[in-house]
Amino acid sequence: MLGKFKAFWQGVRRLSGDDAYERYLQHHAEHHQGDTPLSKEAFFKQWQDEKWNGVKRCC
C-alpha cells in the first residue's frame, strides 16, 4: 500500500512541476558533467521566465 501511495505522490509531483529541479539536476549530472548546475533559485526564475514571457495564446 505504501508503495502505491509513493508512486501516486511522485506522479502528482511530476504533473505539478514540483520535482522539476530534481529532474533538472539528474539530467545535468548525466549529460553536462563539466558544467556547474543552476542554483534552485536561478532554475525556477529561468523556468518561470520561459513559461510566462512571450505570446502564449492563439489570438
All heavy atoms as TSV, in Angstrom:
chain	resi	resn	atom	element	x	y	z
A	1	MET	N	N	0.821	-1.204	0.000
A	1	MET	CA	C	0.000	0.000	0.000
A	1	MET	C	C	0.862	1.264	0.000
A	1	MET	O	O	0.564	2.212	-0.702
A	1	MET	CB	C	-0.926	-0.047	1.220
A	1	MET	CG	C	-1.856	1.103	1.349
A	1	MET	SD	S	-3.077	1.010	0.032
A	1	MET	CE	C	-4.093	2.351	0.467
A	2	LEU	N	N	1.933	1.244	0.794
A	2	LEU	CA	C	2.813	2.408	0.869
A	2	LEU	C	C	3.496	2.664	-0.476
A	2	LEU	O	O	3.668	3.808	-0.883
A	2	LEU	CB	C	3.857	2.208	1.967
A	2	LEU	CG	C	4.771	3.391	2.259
A	2	LEU	CD1	C	3.958	4.606	2.674
A	2	LEU	CD2	C	5.781	3.033	3.315
A	3	GLY	N	N	3.859	1.590	-1.173
A	3	GLY	CA	C	4.488	1.728	-2.486
A	3	GLY	C	C	3.560	2.376	-3.497
A	3	GLY	O	O	3.988	3.201	-4.313
A	4	LYS	N	N	2.289	2.030	-3.460
A	4	LYS	CA	C	1.313	2.634	-4.370
A	4	LYS	C	C	1.132	4.110	-4.063
A	4	LYS	O	O	1.009	4.928	-4.973
A	4	LYS	CB	C	-0.022	1.908	-4.274
A	4	LYS	CG	C	-0.008	0.538	-4.870
A	4	LYS	CD	C	-1.363	-0.119	-4.788
A	4	LYS	CE	C	-1.319	-1.516	-5.365
A	4	LYS	NZ	N	-2.622	-2.165	-5.322
A	5	PHE	N	N	1.130	4.452	-2.782
A	5	PHE	CA	C	0.998	5.858	-2.411
A	5	PHE	C	C	2.209	6.662	-2.866
A	5	PHE	O	O	2.061	7.771	-3.376
A	5	PHE	CB	C	0.810	6.006	-0.897
A	5	PHE	CG	C	0.712	7.433	-0.462
A	5	PHE	CD1	C	-0.434	8.167	-0.724
A	5	PHE	CD2	C	1.773	8.055	0.173
A	5	PHE	CE1	C	-0.529	9.499	-0.347
A	5	PHE	CE2	C	1.690	9.389	0.553
A	5	PHE	CZ	C	0.535	10.103	0.293
A	6	LYS	N	N	3.407	6.100	-2.698
A	6	LYS	CA	C	4.624	6.797	-3.150
A	6	LYS	C	C	4.601	7.014	-4.661
A	6	LYS	O	O	4.971	8.077	-5.148
A	6	LYS	CB	C	5.867	6.018	-2.739
A	6	LYS	CG	C	6.210	6.158	-1.283
A	6	LYS	CD	C	7.504	5.433	-0.962
A	6	LYS	CE	C	7.858	5.610	0.502
A	6	LYS	NZ	N	9.141	4.968	0.825
A	7	ALA	N	N	4.182	5.991	-5.396
A	7	ALA	CA	C	4.100	6.119	-6.850
A	7	ALA	C	C	3.069	7.179	-7.244
A	7	ALA	O	O	3.307	7.988	-8.146
A	7	ALA	CB	C	3.748	4.779	-7.481
A	8	PHE	N	N	1.940	7.186	-6.557
A	8	PHE	CA	C	0.916	8.200	-6.814
A	8	PHE	C	C	1.462	9.585	-6.519
A	8	PHE	O	O	1.281	10.518	-7.304
A	8	PHE	CB	C	-0.318	7.914	-5.950
A	8	PHE	CG	C	-1.327	9.021	-5.963
A	8	PHE	CD1	C	-2.148	9.225	-7.057
A	8	PHE	CD2	C	-1.441	9.875	-4.874
A	8	PHE	CE1	C	-3.065	10.264	-7.076
A	8	PHE	CE2	C	-2.356	10.912	-4.881
A	8	PHE	CZ	C	-3.171	11.104	-5.988
A	9	TRP	N	N	2.135	9.733	-5.388
A	9	TRP	CA	C	2.663	11.038	-4.988
A	9	TRP	C	C	3.730	11.518	-5.969
A	9	TRP	O	O	3.788	12.702	-6.303
A	9	TRP	CB	C	3.211	10.985	-3.570
A	9	TRP	CG	C	3.530	12.341	-3.043
A	9	TRP	CD1	C	4.751	12.853	-2.747
A	9	TRP	CD2	C	2.603	13.398	-2.761
A	9	TRP	NE1	N	4.645	14.136	-2.304
A	9	TRP	CE2	C	3.332	14.497	-2.308
A	9	TRP	CE3	C	1.216	13.491	-2.864
A	9	TRP	CZ2	C	2.729	15.682	-1.948
A	9	TRP	CZ3	C	0.618	14.690	-2.503
A	9	TRP	CH2	C	1.369	15.765	-2.054
A	10	GLN	N	N	4.574	10.626	-6.462
A	10	GLN	CA	C	5.566	11.005	-7.466
A	10	GLN	C	C	4.888	11.476	-8.750
A	10	GLN	O	O	5.343	12.427	-9.388
A	10	GLN	CB	C	6.499	9.836	-7.764
A	10	GLN	CG	C	7.476	9.554	-6.652
A	10	GLN	CD	C	8.293	8.303	-6.911
A	10	GLN	OE1	O	7.953	7.494	-7.776
A	10	GLN	NE2	N	9.364	8.131	-6.146
A	11	GLY	N	N	3.797	10.836	-9.118
A	11	GLY	CA	C	3.042	11.271	-10.292
A	11	GLY	C	C	2.443	12.652	-10.109
A	11	GLY	O	O	2.476	13.486	-11.019
A	12	VAL	N	N	1.919	12.919	-8.928
A	12	VAL	CA	C	1.363	14.243	-8.625
A	12	VAL	C	C	2.468	15.297	-8.682
A	12	VAL	O	O	2.283	16.373	-9.261
A	12	VAL	CB	C	0.669	14.255	-7.245
A	12	VAL	CG1	C	0.329	15.657	-6.810
A	12	VAL	CG2	C	-0.569	13.381	-7.268
A	13	ARG	N	N	3.625	14.992	-8.115
A	13	ARG	CA	C	4.740	15.945	-8.136
A	13	ARG	C	C	5.196	16.222	-9.564
A	13	ARG	O	O	5.510	17.352	-9.914
A	13	ARG	CB	C	5.908	15.418	-7.313
A	13	ARG	CG	C	5.648	15.434	-5.824
A	13	ARG	CD	C	6.886	15.112	-5.033
A	13	ARG	NE	N	7.779	16.259	-5.087
A	13	ARG	CZ	C	9.093	16.167	-5.250
A	13	ARG	NH1	N	9.677	15.007	-5.356
A	13	ARG	NH2	N	9.840	17.260	-5.289
A	14	ARG	N	N	5.236	15.189	-10.390
A	14	ARG	CA	C	5.672	15.375	-11.779
A	14	ARG	C	C	4.667	16.226	-12.554
A	14	ARG	O	O	5.036	17.132	-13.291
A	14	ARG	CB	C	5.857	14.032	-12.471
A	14	ARG	CG	C	6.316	14.190	-13.913
A	14	ARG	CD	C	6.731	12.880	-14.482
A	14	ARG	NE	N	7.952	12.453	-13.835
A	14	ARG	CZ	C	9.097	12.244	-14.476
A	14	ARG	NH1	N	9.148	12.395	-15.775
A	14	ARG	NH2	N	10.167	11.872	-13.841
A	15	LEU	N	N	3.375	15.938	-12.386
A	15	LEU	CA	C	2.343	16.705	-13.092
A	15	LEU	C	C	2.312	18.165	-12.655
A	15	LEU	O	O	2.050	19.050	-13.462
A	15	LEU	CB	C	0.972	16.073	-12.873
A	15	LEU	CG	C	0.720	14.773	-13.615
A	15	LEU	CD1	C	-0.599	14.157	-13.167
A	15	LEU	CD2	C	0.711	15.004	-15.111
A	16	SER	N	N	2.565	18.425	-11.388
A	16	SER	CA	C	2.512	19.792	-10.883
A	16	SER	C	C	3.810	20.557	-11.129
A	16	SER	O	O	3.847	21.774	-10.981
A	16	SER	CB	C	2.211	19.789	-9.384
A	16	SER	OG	O	3.311	19.270	-8.661
A	17	GLY	N	N	4.887	19.853	-11.493
A	17	GLY	CA	C	6.172	20.514	-11.709
A	17	GLY	C	C	6.979	20.662	-10.439
A	17	GLY	O	O	8.034	21.285	-10.436
A	18	ASP	N	N	6.509	20.077	-9.359
A	18	ASP	CA	C	7.186	20.205	-8.073
A	18	ASP	C	C	8.553	19.523	-8.063
A	18	ASP	O	O	9.442	19.924	-7.333
A	18	ASP	CB	C	6.294	19.624	-6.965
A	18	ASP	CG	C	6.810	19.939	-5.587
A	18	ASP	OD1	O	7.242	21.081	-5.364
A	18	ASP	OD2	O	6.776	19.035	-4.730
A	19	ASP	N	N	8.739	18.507	-8.899
A	19	ASP	CA	C	10.011	17.795	-8.940
A	19	ASP	C	C	10.905	18.257	-10.094
A	19	ASP	O	O	11.886	17.605	-10.426
A	19	ASP	CB	C	9.774	16.291	-9.025
A	19	ASP	CG	C	9.199	15.856	-10.356
A	19	ASP	OD1	O	8.658	16.715	-11.091
A	19	ASP	OD2	O	9.276	14.663	-10.672
A	20	ALA	N	N	10.600	19.397	-10.673
A	20	ALA	CA	C	11.330	19.871	-11.857
A	20	ALA	C	C	12.815	20.080	-11.567
A	20	ALA	O	O	13.665	19.721	-12.382
A	20	ALA	CB	C	10.714	21.161	-12.382
A	21	TYR	N	N	13.150	20.643	-10.418
A	21	TYR	CA	C	14.555	20.899	-10.108
A	21	TYR	C	C	15.309	19.588	-9.900
A	21	TYR	O	O	16.442	19.450	-10.367
A	21	TYR	CB	C	14.688	21.793	-8.880
A	21	TYR	CG	C	16.112	22.219	-8.606
A	21	TYR	CD1	C	16.782	23.051	-9.489
A	21	TYR	CD2	C	16.797	21.780	-7.479
A	21	TYR	CE1	C	18.088	23.440	-9.258
A	21	TYR	CE2	C	18.092	22.163	-7.233
A	21	TYR	CZ	C	18.743	22.994	-8.127
A	21	TYR	OH	O	20.041	23.372	-7.889
A	22	GLU	N	N	14.705	18.612	-9.237
A	22	GLU	CA	C	15.358	17.324	-9.047
A	22	GLU	C	C	15.602	16.632	-10.382
A	22	GLU	O	O	16.669	16.050	-10.607
A	22	GLU	CB	C	14.527	16.416	-8.127
A	22	GLU	CG	C	14.523	16.843	-6.681
A	22	GLU	CD	C	13.430	17.841	-6.350
A	22	GLU	OE1	O	12.620	18.179	-7.249
A	22	GLU	OE2	O	13.378	18.296	-5.200
A	23	ARG	N	N	14.621	16.713	-11.292
A	23	ARG	CA	C	14.803	16.123	-12.621
A	23	ARG	C	C	15.871	16.875	-13.401
A	23	ARG	O	O	16.657	16.262	-14.133
A	23	ARG	CB	C	13.482	16.102	-13.390
A	23	ARG	CG	C	12.512	15.083	-12.819
A	23	ARG	CD	C	11.247	14.906	-13.651
A	23	ARG	NE	N	10.422	16.109	-13.596
A	23	ARG	CZ	C	9.989	16.772	-14.658
A	23	ARG	NH1	N	10.267	16.369	-15.870
A	23	ARG	NH2	N	9.242	17.846	-14.505
A	24	TYR	N	N	15.936	18.202	-13.242
A	24	TYR	CA	C	16.978	19.007	-13.887
A	24	TYR	C	C	18.362	18.581	-13.387
A	24	TYR	O	O	19.286	18.398	-14.186
A	24	TYR	CB	C	16.744	20.489	-13.615
A	24	TYR	CG	C	17.962	21.343	-13.846
A	24	TYR	CD1	C	18.399	21.640	-15.133
A	24	TYR	CD2	C	18.690	21.856	-12.778
A	24	TYR	CE1	C	19.531	22.411	-15.343
A	24	TYR	CE2	C	19.807	22.632	-12.975
A	24	TYR	CZ	C	20.230	22.900	-14.260
A	24	TYR	OH	O	21.353	23.667	-14.466
A	25	LEU	N	N	18.520	18.413	-12.078
A	25	LEU	CA	C	19.813	18.006	-11.532
A	25	LEU	C	C	20.222	16.624	-12.033
A	25	LEU	O	O	21.395	16.393	-12.349
A	25	LEU	CB	C	19.779	18.024	-10.002
A	25	LEU	CG	C	19.736	19.397	-9.347
A	25	LEU	CD1	C	19.639	19.244	-7.838
A	25	LEU	CD2	C	20.939	20.233	-9.730
A	26	GLN	N	N	19.267	15.715	-12.128
A	26	GLN	CA	C	19.561	14.376	-12.623
A	26	GLN	C	C	20.003	14.444	-14.082
A	26	GLN	O	O	20.995	13.828	-14.468
A	26	GLN	CB	C	18.338	13.484	-12.476
A	26	GLN	CG	C	18.581	12.065	-12.913
A	26	GLN	CD	C	17.334	11.195	-12.737
A	26	GLN	OE1	O	16.250	11.691	-12.459
A	26	GLN	NE2	N	17.497	9.913	-12.924
A	27	HIS	N	N	19.274	15.211	-14.900
A	27	HIS	CA	C	19.646	15.362	-16.309
A	27	HIS	C	C	21.020	16.016	-16.434
A	27	HIS	O	O	21.847	15.593	-17.243
A	27	HIS	CB	C	18.600	16.204	-17.047
A	27	HIS	CG	C	19.030	16.603	-18.422
A	27	HIS	ND1	N	18.886	15.775	-19.507
A	27	HIS	CD2	C	19.626	17.737	-18.885
A	27	HIS	CE1	C	19.373	16.384	-20.585
A	27	HIS	NE2	N	19.822	17.572	-20.227
A	28	HIS	N	N	21.265	17.033	-15.637
A	28	HIS	CA	C	22.529	17.756	-15.692
A	28	HIS	C	C	23.688	16.833	-15.329
A	28	HIS	O	O	24.741	16.878	-15.970
A	28	HIS	CB	C	22.483	18.959	-14.743
A	28	HIS	CG	C	23.573	19.938	-14.987
A	28	HIS	ND1	N	24.833	19.783	-14.472
A	28	HIS	CD2	C	23.596	21.077	-15.718
A	28	HIS	CE1	C	25.584	20.794	-14.854
A	28	HIS	NE2	N	24.860	21.588	-15.621
A	29	ALA	N	N	23.521	16.014	-14.315
A	29	ALA	CA	C	24.576	15.086	-13.903
A	29	ALA	C	C	24.870	14.056	-14.990
A	29	ALA	O	O	26.025	13.651	-15.172
A	29	ALA	CB	C	24.181	14.389	-12.608
A	30	GLU	N	N	23.856	13.644	-15.731
A	30	GLU	CA	C	24.034	12.633	-16.767
A	30	GLU	C	C	24.604	13.194	-18.064
A	30	GLU	O	O	25.362	12.512	-18.755
A	30	GLU	CB	C	22.703	11.949	-17.064
A	30	GLU	CG	C	22.178	11.110	-15.924
A	30	GLU	CD	C	20.769	10.595	-16.163
A	30	GLU	OE1	O	20.203	10.857	-17.249
A	30	GLU	OE2	O	20.228	9.941	-15.246
A	31	HIS	N	N	24.263	14.447	-18.405
A	31	HIS	CA	C	24.595	14.961	-19.731
A	31	HIS	C	C	25.528	16.168	-19.756
A	31	HIS	O	O	26.047	16.496	-20.824
A	31	HIS	CB	C	23.307	15.334	-20.478
A	31	HIS	CG	C	22.390	14.165	-20.670
A	31	HIS	ND1	N	22.601	13.197	-21.620
A	31	HIS	CD2	C	21.272	13.799	-20.007
A	31	HIS	CE1	C	21.646	12.287	-21.541
A	31	HIS	NE2	N	20.822	12.623	-20.572
A	32	HIS	N	N	25.724	16.844	-18.649
A	32	HIS	CA	C	26.540	18.066	-18.625
A	32	HIS	C	C	27.505	18.015	-17.450
A	32	HIS	O	O	27.522	18.901	-16.592
A	32	HIS	CB	C	25.636	19.299	-18.502
A	32	HIS	CG	C	24.541	19.348	-19.515
A	32	HIS	ND1	N	24.740	19.767	-20.813
A	32	HIS	CD2	C	23.236	19.011	-19.443
A	32	HIS	CE1	C	23.606	19.692	-21.483
A	32	HIS	NE2	N	22.670	19.229	-20.673
A	33	GLN	N	N	28.348	17.013	-17.415
A	33	GLN	CA	C	29.173	16.748	-16.251
A	33	GLN	C	C	30.217	17.819	-15.967
A	33	GLN	O	O	30.577	18.037	-14.820
A	33	GLN	CB	C	29.844	15.392	-16.405
A	33	GLN	CG	C	28.833	14.270	-16.442
A	33	GLN	CD	C	29.432	12.955	-16.892
A	33	GLN	OE1	O	30.565	12.913	-17.350
A	33	GLN	NE2	N	28.657	11.903	-16.776
A	34	GLY	N	N	30.701	18.533	-16.963
A	34	GLY	CA	C	31.737	19.541	-16.751
A	34	GLY	C	C	31.204	20.880	-16.288
A	34	GLY	O	O	31.964	21.712	-15.799
A	35	ASP	N	N	29.909	21.119	-16.429
A	35	ASP	CA	C	29.311	22.413	-16.112
A	35	ASP	C	C	28.730	22.424	-14.704
A	35	ASP	O	O	28.347	21.392	-14.165
A	35	ASP	CB	C	28.184	22.743	-17.099
A	35	ASP	CG	C	28.681	22.828	-18.526
A	35	ASP	OD1	O	29.867	23.143	-18.727
A	35	ASP	OD2	O	27.878	22.575	-19.434
A	36	THR	N	N	28.651	23.614	-14.142
A	36	THR	CA	C	28.014	23.785	-12.839
A	36	THR	C	C	26.516	23.966	-13.041
A	36	THR	O	O	26.102	24.788	-13.859
A	36	THR	CB	C	28.574	25.033	-12.131
A	36	THR	OG1	O	29.989	24.901	-12.033
A	36	THR	CG2	C	27.979	25.196	-10.743
A	37	PRO	N	N	25.683	23.217	-12.313
A	37	PRO	CA	C	24.232	23.374	-12.477
A	37	PRO	C	C	23.749	24.697	-11.896
A	37	PRO	O	O	24.415	25.313	-11.049
A	37	PRO	CB	C	23.648	22.190	-11.707
A	37	PRO	CG	C	24.691	21.819	-10.732
A	37	PRO	CD	C	26.009	22.164	-11.357
A	38	LEU	N	N	22.594	25.137	-12.351
A	38	LEU	CA	C	21.987	26.346	-11.818
A	38	LEU	C	C	21.572	26.125	-10.366
A	38	LEU	O	O	21.251	25.005	-9.965
A	38	LEU	CB	C	20.739	26.713	-12.617
A	38	LEU	CG	C	20.919	27.096	-14.079
A	38	LEU	CD1	C	19.557	27.242	-14.744
A	38	LEU	CD2	C	21.702	28.378	-14.192
A	39	SER	N	N	21.555	27.212	-9.606
A	39	SER	CA	C	21.013	27.119	-8.254
A	39	SER	C	C	19.507	26.915	-8.356
A	39	SER	O	O	18.903	27.131	-9.410
A	39	SER	CB	C	21.309	28.397	-7.471
A	39	SER	OG	O	20.585	29.481	-8.025
A	40	LYS	N	N	18.907	26.515	-7.264
A	40	LYS	CA	C	17.462	26.276	-7.274
A	40	LYS	C	C	16.719	27.563	-7.619
A	40	LYS	O	O	15.766	27.557	-8.394
A	40	LYS	CB	C	17.008	25.745	-5.916
A	40	LYS	CG	C	15.621	25.191	-5.909
A	40	LYS	CD	C	15.330	24.463	-4.603
A	40	LYS	CE	C	14.038	23.693	-4.721
A	40	LYS	NZ	N	13.770	22.870	-3.553
A	41	GLU	N	N	17.167	28.682	-7.063
A	41	GLU	CA	C	16.514	29.968	-7.336
A	41	GLU	C	C	16.662	30.362	-8.797
A	41	GLU	O	O	15.699	30.793	-9.435
A	41	GLU	CB	C	17.093	31.068	-6.433
A	41	GLU	CG	C	16.797	30.875	-4.967
A	41	GLU	CD	C	17.729	29.882	-4.266
A	41	GLU	OE1	O	18.806	29.545	-4.841
A	41	GLU	OE2	O	17.375	29.431	-3.176
A	42	ALA	N	N	17.872	30.222	-9.349
A	42	ALA	CA	C	18.103	30.577	-10.757
A	42	ALA	C	C	17.314	29.666	-11.695
A	42	ALA	O	O	16.782	30.119	-12.709
A	42	ALA	CB	C	19.592	30.501	-11.078
A	43	PHE	N	N	17.238	28.377	-11.346
A	43	PHE	CA	C	16.478	27.440	-12.171
A	43	PHE	C	C	15.010	27.839	-12.227
A	43	PHE	O	O	14.423	27.895	-13.299
A	43	PHE	CB	C	16.610	26.015	-11.616
A	43	PHE	CG	C	15.675	25.045	-12.286
A	43	PHE	CD1	C	15.978	24.526	-13.531
A	43	PHE	CD2	C	14.493	24.665	-11.682
A	43	PHE	CE1	C	15.110	23.639	-14.158
A	43	PHE	CE2	C	13.627	23.781	-12.295
A	43	PHE	CZ	C	13.936	23.272	-13.540
A	44	PHE	N	N	14.398	28.126	-11.078
A	44	PHE	CA	C	12.980	28.461	-11.077
A	44	PHE	C	C	12.710	29.816	-11.719
A	44	PHE	O	O	11.678	30.004	-12.346
A	44	PHE	CB	C	12.396	28.378	-9.666
A	44	PHE	CG	C	12.047	26.970	-9.281
A	44	PHE	CD1	C	12.782	26.280	-8.346
A	44	PHE	CD2	C	10.989	26.315	-9.901
A	44	PHE	CE1	C	12.467	24.976	-8.016
A	44	PHE	CE2	C	10.668	25.013	-9.583
A	44	PHE	CZ	C	11.412	24.338	-8.637
A	45	LYS	N	N	13.649	30.760	-11.593
A	45	LYS	CA	C	13.468	32.041	-12.284
A	45	LYS	C	C	13.475	31.823	-13.792
A	45	LYS	O	O	12.619	32.339	-14.500
A	45	LYS	CB	C	14.547	33.038	-11.904
A	45	LYS	CG	C	14.383	34.348	-12.653
A	45	LYS	CD	C	15.271	35.409	-12.147
A	45	LYS	CE	C	15.143	36.722	-12.877
A	45	LYS	NZ	N	14.237	36.876	-13.945
A	46	GLN	N	N	14.437	31.029	-14.281
A	46	GLN	CA	C	14.502	30.745	-15.717
A	46	GLN	C	C	13.256	29.992	-16.165
A	46	GLN	O	O	12.699	30.283	-17.220
A	46	GLN	CB	C	15.742	29.915	-16.021
A	46	GLN	CG	C	15.872	29.537	-17.481
A	46	GLN	CD	C	17.108	28.691	-17.738
A	46	GLN	OE1	O	18.017	28.607	-16.921
A	46	GLN	NE2	N	17.140	28.054	-18.884
A	47	TRP	N	N	12.796	29.034	-15.389
A	47	TRP	CA	C	11.616	28.233	-15.708
A	47	TRP	C	C	10.371	29.119	-15.798
A	47	TRP	O	O	9.585	29.006	-16.738
A	47	TRP	CB	C	11.458	27.150	-14.650
A	47	TRP	CG	C	10.435	26.111	-14.917
A	47	TRP	CD1	C	10.280	25.375	-16.056
A	47	TRP	CD2	C	9.419	25.676	-14.019
A	47	TRP	NE1	N	9.235	24.492	-15.901
A	47	TRP	CE2	C	8.691	24.651	-14.664
A	47	TRP	CE3	C	9.066	26.020	-12.728
A	47	TRP	CZ2	C	7.630	24.014	-14.056
A	47	TRP	CZ3	C	8.013	25.367	-12.127
A	47	TRP	CH2	C	7.304	24.379	-12.797
A	48	GLN	N	N	10.211	30.021	-14.836
A	48	GLN	CA	C	9.062	30.926	-14.851
A	48	GLN	C	C	9.144	31.910	-16.018
A	48	GLN	O	O	8.136	32.202	-16.654
A	48	GLN	CB	C	8.966	31.695	-13.527
A	48	GLN	CG	C	8.545	30.838	-12.362
A	48	GLN	CD	C	7.130	30.336	-12.510
A	48	GLN	OE1	O	6.230	31.079	-12.841
A	48	GLN	NE2	N	6.947	29.051	-12.267
A	49	ASP	N	N	10.340	32.426	-16.290
A	49	ASP	CA	C	10.507	33.346	-17.418
A	49	ASP	C	C	10.137	32.669	-18.737
A	49	ASP	O	O	9.462	33.257	-19.576
A	49	ASP	CB	C	11.938	33.866	-17.483
A	49	ASP	CG	C	12.250	34.848	-16.369
A	49	ASP	OD1	O	11.301	35.341	-15.710
A	49	ASP	OD2	O	13.442	35.123	-16.143
A	50	GLU	N	N	10.591	31.433	-18.930
A	50	GLU	CA	C	10.262	30.720	-20.163
A	50	GLU	C	C	8.771	30.415	-20.249
A	50	GLU	O	O	8.194	30.424	-21.329
A	50	GLU	CB	C	11.055	29.417	-20.240
A	50	GLU	CG	C	12.522	29.615	-20.485
A	50	GLU	CD	C	13.315	28.331	-20.406
A	50	GLU	OE1	O	12.710	27.241	-20.216
A	50	GLU	OE2	O	14.548	28.395	-20.536
A	51	LYS	N	N	8.160	30.157	-19.107
A	51	LYS	CA	C	6.747	29.809	-19.095
A	51	LYS	C	C	5.854	31.011	-19.378
A	51	LYS	O	O	4.862	30.898	-20.087
A	51	LYS	CB	C	6.391	29.204	-17.731
A	51	LYS	CG	C	4.960	28.757	-17.611
A	51	LYS	CD	C	4.719	28.105	-16.257
A	51	LYS	CE	C	3.288	27.633	-16.131
A	51	LYS	NZ	N	3.034	26.987	-14.852
A	52	TRP	N	N	6.186	32.180	-18.857
A	52	TRP	CA	C	5.273	33.310	-18.894
A	52	TRP	C	C	5.666	34.437	-19.846
A	52	TRP	O	O	4.844	35.292	-20.128
A	52	TRP	CB	C	5.093	33.883	-17.496
A	52	TRP	CG	C	4.437	32.894	-16.595
A	52	TRP	CD1	C	5.019	32.209	-15.580
A	52	TRP	CD2	C	3.080	32.445	-16.647
A	52	TRP	NE1	N	4.118	31.368	-14.990
A	52	TRP	CE2	C	2.919	31.494	-15.621
A	52	TRP	CE3	C	1.996	32.750	-17.455
A	52	TRP	CZ2	C	1.704	30.858	-15.393
A	52	TRP	CZ3	C	0.799	32.109	-17.215
A	52	TRP	CH2	C	0.654	31.180	-16.199
A	53	ASN	N	N	6.880	34.470	-20.344
A	53	ASN	CA	C	7.283	35.537	-21.268
A	53	ASN	C	C	6.896	35.181	-22.701
A	53	ASN	O	O	6.952	34.022	-23.105
A	53	ASN	CB	C	8.788	35.793	-21.202
A	53	ASN	CG	C	9.153	36.517	-19.924
A	53	ASN	OD1	O	8.319	37.095	-19.257
A	53	ASN	ND2	N	10.428	36.462	-19.583
A	54	GLY	N	N	6.502	36.173	-23.454
A	54	GLY	CA	C	6.128	35.958	-24.842
A	54	GLY	C	C	4.641	35.728	-25.001
A	54	GLY	O	O	3.881	35.650	-24.048
A	55	VAL	N	N	4.223	35.608	-26.238
A	55	VAL	CA	C	2.812	35.395	-26.549
A	55	VAL	C	C	2.485	33.917	-26.324
A	55	VAL	O	O	3.128	33.040	-26.881
A	55	VAL	CB	C	2.518	35.790	-28.005
A	55	VAL	CG1	C	1.076	35.485	-28.366
A	55	VAL	CG2	C	2.821	37.258	-28.220
A	56	LYS	N	N	1.483	33.652	-25.529
A	56	LYS	CA	C	1.091	32.281	-25.199
A	56	LYS	C	C	-0.359	32.004	-25.539
A	56	LYS	O	O	-1.022	31.214	-24.910
A	56	LYS	CB	C	1.305	32.008	-23.700
A	56	LYS	CG	C	2.694	32.241	-23.198
A	56	LYS	CD	C	3.645	31.225	-23.770
A	56	LYS	CE	C	5.017	31.428	-23.143
A	56	LYS	NZ	N	6.072	30.911	-23.896
A	57	ARG	N	N	-0.878	32.692	-26.548
A	57	ARG	CA	C	-2.264	32.474	-26.929
A	57	ARG	C	C	-2.377	32.458	-28.441
A	57	ARG	O	O	-1.476	32.868	-29.150
A	57	ARG	CB	C	-3.152	33.557	-26.335
A	57	ARG	CG	C	-2.726	34.949	-26.747
A	57	ARG	CD	C	-3.503	36.012	-26.020
A	57	ARG	NE	N	-3.000	37.294	-26.452
A	57	ARG	CZ	C	-3.732	38.359	-26.602
A	57	ARG	NH1	N	-5.005	38.298	-26.351
A	57	ARG	NH2	N	-3.203	39.475	-26.987
A	58	CYS	N	N	-3.494	32.028	-28.929
A	58	CYS	CA	C	-3.657	31.897	-30.366
A	58	CYS	C	C	-4.161	33.175	-31.021
A	58	CYS	O	O	-3.973	33.372	-32.205
A	58	CYS	CB	C	-4.610	30.750	-30.685
A	58	CYS	SG	S	-6.281	31.013	-30.123
A	59	CYS	N	N	-4.874	34.035	-30.309
A	59	CYS	CA	C	-5.493	35.206	-30.921
A	59	CYS	C	C	-5.066	36.491	-30.251
A	59	CYS	O	O	-4.825	36.552	-29.105
A	59	CYS	CB	C	-7.000	35.110	-30.836
A	59	CYS	SG	S	-7.625	33.582	-31.537
